[in-house]
Amino acid sequence: MRRWRILIGIVTVAAVGAAFAAPASARSPSNANITFRVGSTVTEPNPGTIVAHAILTWTPGASNVGASCCTNDIQDASADTFLAETTANRYPFMWNSDDAKSFEIDSYDSRGFYVGSAFTNAPTYVSLFGEADDAFGTYSGRWFTQTTTNALDGSLHYSTAKGASVTFAAGVRTLGWITAVGPSHGSAQVYVDGHLAQTVSTHATRNGYRRIAFARAWFAGPADPTHTIMIVNAGTAGHSRVDVDGFINVTED
């Protein structure tokens, strides 16, 4: 672990590059992003605050001499705190929506030579996440509102009609769908920016709430473009219910 890096901080990208210049032909790790663990449950410890299973991800760098790569030192740049040393290209953590996050990943090959750094975004920005209430979606077809303390904000939308859809759009770098699961629940087609991304089953032997059923992440900083997610009820025979409890998203400050 290179804990001495904490004392340096991340003053600017240029300063890091000048002090620890990567070999000219080495490939630095890609810019990183934060997504969420599909299938995990979102908790709501306080009104307006949610906690989720998040995952920091990046594409590994490469050594210029064929050395194995890479060992990665992960820092929470927003708090100037060393977090972990890992050879993986993902770092799971619990994220509270009250906390802004900006990460730096410094990569080293098997010889210990610096290969490059990955950042969640420009060093002057931080990432924020939150949950857009289901009421902010645009609904088409036959939908109902169910009031329940098990849902985020106390209620959710549901439909049993094939083809019923809901659309949500926002300027984001990560966007996901929060739903409920259970014996009466079926599948939904998830479209991202107008293209079918995945067919997701919400069928389960037991009822469950506040589940992240789908998440998609991009990196386009420092400005986040508008992305759209649309959930379409697939009309599963015998258990066709599809719920929308909200949309989880990551944006810039």
C-alpha positions as CSV (number, residue, x, y, z in Angstrom):
1,M,0.0,0.0,0.0
2,R,1.4,3.4,-1.0
3,R,-0.2,5.4,1.9
4,W,2.3,8.3,1.4
5,R,0.1,9.3,-1.5
6,I,-2.4,10.6,1.0
7,L,-0.1,13.3,2.1
8,I,0.1,14.6,-1.5
9,G,-3.7,14.7,-2.1
10,I,-5.0,15.5,-5.6
11,V,-4.1,19.2,-6.1
12,T,-4.5,18.8,-9.9
13,V,-4.2,16.2,-12.5
14,A,-1.2,18.0,-13.9
15,A,0.6,17.9,-10.6
16,V,0.1,14.2,-10.3
17,G,1.3,13.6,-13.8
18,A,4.4,15.7,-13.3
19,A,5.4,14.0,-10.1
20,F,4.7,10.5,-11.2
21,A,4.8,10.5,-15.0
22,A,3.7,7.2,-16.5
23,P,6.0,5.6,-19.2
24,A,5.2,7.1,-22.6
25,S,3.7,3.9,-24.0
26,A,1.9,2.8,-20.9
27,R,-1.9,2.9,-21.0
28,S,-3.4,4.7,-18.1
29,P,-6.6,3.3,-16.5
30,S,-9.8,4.8,-17.8
31,N,-11.9,7.4,-16.0
32,A,-13.9,5.7,-13.3
33,N,-17.6,5.7,-12.6
34,I,-19.9,4.6,-9.9
35,T,-22.8,2.2,-10.4
36,F,-25.0,0.2,-8.1
37,R,-25.3,-3.5,-7.3
38,V,-28.3,-5.0,-9.1
39,G,-30.5,-7.1,-6.8
40,S,-29.5,-5.2,-3.7
41,T,-31.9,-3.4,-1.4
42,V,-32.0,0.3,-0.9
43,T,-32.5,1.5,2.7
44,E,-34.0,4.7,3.9
45,P,-32.6,5.5,7.4
46,N,-34.1,9.0,7.3
47,P,-36.7,10.8,5.2
48,G,-34.9,12.1,2.1
49,T,-31.8,10.0,2.7
50,I,-31.1,6.6,1.1
51,V,-28.2,4.2,1.4
52,A,-27.3,1.8,-1.4
53,H,-24.7,-0.8,-2.4
54,A,-22.4,1.1,-4.8
55,I,-19.5,-0.1,-7.0
56,L,-16.6,2.0,-8.2
57,T,-15.4,0.6,-11.5
58,W,-12.7,1.5,-14.0
59,T,-10.8,-0.1,-17.0
60,P,-7.3,-1.2,-15.9
61,G,-4.2,0.4,-17.3
62,A,-1.3,-1.5,-19.0
63,S,2.5,-1.6,-18.5
64,N,4.8,-0.5,-21.3
65,V,7.1,-3.5,-20.9
66,G,4.6,-6.3,-20.6
67,A,4.7,-6.4,-16.8
68,S,1.5,-7.6,-15.1
69,C,-0.9,-4.9,-14.3
70,C,-2.1,-3.5,-12.0
71,T,-2.2,-2.9,-8.3
72,N,-4.6,0.0,-7.6
73,D,-4.5,2.4,-4.7
74,I,-8.0,3.8,-4.1
75,Q,-8.5,7.2,-2.4
76,D,-11.7,9.0,-1.4
77,A,-10.5,12.3,-2.9
78,S,-13.4,14.2,-1.5
79,A,-12.2,13.3,2.0
80,D,-8.5,12.9,1.2
81,T,-8.6,9.4,2.7
82,F,-6.9,6.2,1.6
83,L,-9.4,3.4,1.2
84,A,-7.9,0.2,-0.2
85,E,-5.2,-1.5,-2.3
86,T,-6.6,-4.0,-4.8
87,T,-5.7,-5.8,-8.0
88,A,-9.4,-5.8,-9.0
89,N,-10.9,-3.1,-11.2
90,R,-13.9,-2.6,-9.0
91,Y,-14.4,-1.4,-5.4
92,P,-17.7,-2.1,-3.6
93,F,-18.8,0.3,-0.9
94,M,-22.0,1.6,0.9
95,W,-23.0,5.0,-0.2
96,N,-25.2,7.4,1.8
97,S,-27.0,10.0,-0.4
98,D,-26.0,12.7,2.1
99,D,-22.3,12.3,1.1
100,A,-20.7,13.6,-2.1
101,K,-18.0,11.3,-3.5
102,S,-15.0,11.8,-5.7
103,F,-12.4,9.0,-6.2
104,E,-8.9,8.7,-7.4
105,I,-7.3,5.3,-8.4
106,D,-3.5,5.2,-8.8
107,S,-2.3,2.2,-10.7
108,Y,1.2,0.5,-10.5
109,D,2.5,-2.5,-12.5
110,S,4.2,-5.5,-10.9
111,R,7.5,-3.7,-10.8
112,G,6.0,-1.0,-8.7
113,F,6.1,1.7,-11.5
114,Y,3.3,4.2,-11.7
115,V,1.1,3.5,-14.8
116,G,-1.5,6.3,-14.4
117,S,-4.5,7.5,-12.5
118,A,-8.2,7.2,-12.9
119,F,-10.7,9.7,-11.6
120,T,-14.5,9.6,-11.1
121,N,-14.6,13.0,-12.8
122,A,-12.7,16.3,-13.1
123,P,-11.0,16.9,-9.7
124,T,-13.0,20.1,-9.1
125,Y,-16.3,18.1,-9.2
126,V,-17.9,15.6,-6.9
127,S,-20.5,13.0,-7.6
128,L,-23.9,13.0,-5.8
129,F,-26.6,10.3,-5.8
130,G,-30.2,10.3,-4.9
131,E,-33.6,8.7,-5.7
132,A,-36.1,10.3,-7.9
133,D,-39.6,9.5,-6.6
134,D,-41.8,7.2,-8.8
135,A,-44.2,10.2,-9.2
136,F,-41.6,11.9,-11.4
137,G,-41.9,9.3,-14.1
138,T,-44.1,9.8,-17.2
139,Y,-46.7,7.0,-17.3
140,S,-48.4,5.5,-20.3
141,G,-51.2,2.8,-20.0
142,R,-53.0,1.6,-16.9
143,W,-51.1,2.2,-13.7
144,F,-52.1,2.3,-10.0
145,T,-50.6,3.9,-6.9
146,Q,-50.1,1.7,-3.8
147,T,-49.5,3.2,-0.4
148,T,-47.1,1.1,1.7
149,T,-44.5,1.8,4.4
150,N,-42.3,-0.8,2.6
151,A,-41.8,1.6,-0.4
152,L,-39.5,4.6,-0.6
153,D,-41.4,7.8,0.2
154,G,-44.3,5.6,1.3
155,S,-45.8,4.7,-2.1
156,L,-45.1,3.1,-5.5
157,H,-46.7,2.7,-8.9
158,Y,-47.7,-0.7,-10.3
159,S,-49.3,-2.1,-13.4
160,T,-50.5,-5.5,-14.6
161,A,-51.1,-4.5,-18.2
162,K,-48.9,-5.6,-21.0
163,G,-47.3,-2.6,-22.7
164,A,-47.9,-0.2,-19.9
165,S,-44.7,2.0,-19.6
166,V,-43.0,4.6,-17.5
167,T,-40.2,6.9,-18.7
168,F,-37.8,9.0,-16.7
169,A,-35.1,11.3,-18.1
170,A,-32.4,13.4,-16.3
171,G,-28.9,14.7,-16.8
172,V,-27.0,11.8,-15.1
173,R,-23.9,9.7,-15.3
174,T,-25.6,6.6,-13.6
175,L,-29.3,5.8,-13.8
176,G,-31.2,2.8,-12.4
177,W,-34.7,1.4,-11.6
178,I,-35.9,0.6,-8.1
179,T,-38.8,-1.8,-7.8
180,A,-40.5,-4.5,-5.7
181,V,-40.4,-8.2,-6.4
182,G,-42.7,-11.1,-5.5
183,P,-44.8,-14.1,-6.6
184,S,-47.3,-11.9,-8.5
185,H,-44.5,-9.9,-10.3
186,G,-43.3,-10.5,-13.8
187,S,-40.8,-9.2,-16.4
188,A,-40.2,-5.8,-17.9
189,Q,-38.3,-4.6,-20.9
190,V,-35.8,-1.9,-20.0
191,Y,-35.0,0.7,-22.7
192,V,-32.0,3.1,-22.3
193,D,-31.9,6.1,-24.6
194,G,-34.4,4.5,-26.8
195,H,-32.6,1.1,-27.2
196,L,-33.6,-2.2,-25.5
197,A,-31.0,-2.8,-22.9
198,Q,-32.3,-5.8,-21.0
199,T,-35.4,-7.8,-20.1
200,V,-35.6,-8.0,-16.3
201,S,-37.6,-10.4,-14.2
202,T,-39.0,-9.2,-10.9
203,H,-40.5,-12.5,-10.1
204,A,-39.6,-14.0,-6.7
205,T,-40.9,-16.5,-4.2
206,R,-41.2,-13.9,-1.5
207,N,-42.2,-10.2,-1.6
208,G,-39.3,-7.8,-1.4
209,Y,-39.1,-4.0,-1.7
210,R,-36.7,-1.2,-2.7
211,R,-34.7,-3.5,-5.0
212,I,-32.3,-2.2,-7.6
213,A,-33.5,-4.1,-10.7
214,F,-31.3,-2.4,-13.3
215,A,-28.5,0.2,-13.4
216,R,-26.5,1.7,-16.3
217,A,-23.4,3.9,-15.9
218,W,-21.6,6.3,-18.3
219,F,-18.7,8.7,-18.1
220,A,-19.0,12.0,-20.0
221,G,-17.8,14.5,-17.4
222,P,-17.6,17.2,-16.5
223,A,-21.1,17.8,-17.8
224,D,-23.7,15.1,-17.5
225,P,-25.9,14.6,-20.6
226,T,-29.5,13.7,-20.5
227,H,-30.2,10.0,-20.4
228,T,-33.6,8.2,-20.6
229,I,-34.8,5.0,-19.0
230,M,-38.2,3.4,-20.0
231,I,-39.7,0.4,-18.2
232,V,-42.3,-1.5,-20.3
233,N,-44.5,-4.3,-18.7
234,A,-43.8,-7.5,-20.7
235,G,-47.2,-9.0,-19.7
236,T,-45.8,-12.2,-18.1
237,A,-48.6,-14.9,-18.1
238,G,-49.9,-15.6,-14.6
239,H,-47.8,-13.0,-12.8
240,S,-47.8,-9.8,-14.8
241,R,-47.3,-7.1,-12.1
242,V,-44.5,-4.6,-12.6
243,D,-43.7,-2.0,-9.9
244,V,-41.8,1.3,-10.0
245,D,-40.6,2.6,-6.7
246,G,-38.2,5.2,-8.0
247,F,-35.1,5.9,-10.1
248,I,-31.6,5.9,-8.6
249,N,-29.1,8.3,-10.2
250,V,-25.6,9.7,-9.9
251,T,-25.0,13.3,-11.0
252,E,-22.4,16.1,-10.6
253,D,-22.5,18.9,-8.1
